[in-house]
Amino acid sequence: MAHTKAAGKARQGTPRKGRRLGVKASSGETVSAGSIIIRQRGSSVHSGSGTKMAKDFTIFALKNGKVNFKTQKGRKYLEVI
């Protein structure tokens, strides 16, 4: 005899869409001003020169150029050169 309770409506989660987070433009890729480079939850990657972080931690380009990831003092930074 099974010891799992019946999976009624109360036990089923509501289907929810994914948040579409992640890196949208990789290192060395050319981006235009205003384009989103990373969508993230929390500041796991910080904004460097030529980029800005929005209030939902999205990093976007302020100018046209190439994307560059770098690490400085244990922090990951993203810049547009």
C-alpha positions as CSV (number, residue, x, y, z in Angstrom):
1,M,0.0,0.0,0.0
2,A,1.3,3.4,-0.9
3,H,2.1,5.8,1.9
4,T,2.0,9.0,-0.2
5,K,-1.1,11.1,0.1
6,A,-3.2,11.8,-3.0
7,A,-2.0,14.6,-5.1
8,G,-5.0,16.9,-5.1
9,K,-5.3,20.5,-6.2
10,A,-3.9,21.8,-3.0
11,R,-0.6,19.9,-3.5
12,Q,0.0,21.1,-7.0
13,G,2.1,24.2,-7.6
14,T,0.8,26.9,-10.0
15,P,2.7,26.8,-13.2
16,R,5.0,29.9,-13.4
17,K,7.2,31.2,-16.2
18,G,11.0,31.3,-15.8
19,R,12.6,34.7,-15.1
20,R,15.0,34.7,-18.2
21,L,18.0,35.6,-16.1
22,G,21.6,35.3,-17.2
23,V,24.3,36.8,-19.5
24,K,22.8,38.2,-22.7
25,A,26.1,39.4,-24.3
26,S,29.3,37.4,-23.8
27,S,32.9,38.7,-23.5
28,G,34.3,40.3,-26.6
29,E,30.8,40.8,-28.1
30,T,30.0,44.3,-29.5
31,V,27.0,46.0,-27.8
32,S,25.2,49.3,-28.4
33,A,24.3,51.9,-25.8
34,G,21.3,50.9,-23.7
35,S,21.5,47.2,-24.4
36,I,21.1,44.7,-21.6
37,I,24.3,42.7,-20.9
38,I,23.3,40.7,-17.7
39,R,20.0,40.1,-15.9
40,Q,20.6,38.8,-12.3
41,R,19.2,38.6,-8.8
42,G,21.6,40.3,-6.5
43,S,25.0,41.9,-7.5
44,S,27.0,38.8,-8.2
45,V,28.6,40.8,-11.1
46,H,29.3,44.5,-10.5
47,S,29.2,47.3,-13.1
48,G,32.5,48.8,-14.3
49,S,33.3,51.6,-16.7
50,G,30.8,52.1,-19.5
51,T,28.0,50.2,-17.7
52,K,25.4,51.0,-15.1
53,M,23.3,48.8,-12.7
54,A,19.5,49.2,-12.6
55,K,17.5,48.8,-9.4
56,D,16.7,45.2,-10.2
57,F,20.5,44.5,-10.6
58,T,20.3,44.4,-14.4
59,I,23.6,45.6,-16.0
60,F,23.3,47.6,-19.2
61,A,25.7,49.5,-21.5
62,L,26.0,53.3,-21.4
63,K,28.1,53.5,-24.6
64,N,28.8,51.5,-27.7
65,G,31.8,49.1,-27.4
66,K,33.0,45.6,-26.6
67,V,32.0,43.7,-23.4
68,N,34.8,42.8,-21.1
69,F,34.7,40.7,-17.8
70,K,37.4,41.2,-15.2
71,T,38.1,40.2,-11.6
72,Q,39.5,42.7,-9.2
73,K,40.1,42.1,-5.4
74,G,37.8,39.0,-5.6
75,R,34.9,40.8,-7.2
76,K,33.7,40.2,-10.8
77,Y,33.3,43.4,-12.8
78,L,31.7,44.0,-16.2
79,E,32.8,46.9,-18.4
80,V,32.3,48.2,-22.0
81,I,35.4,49.4,-23.7
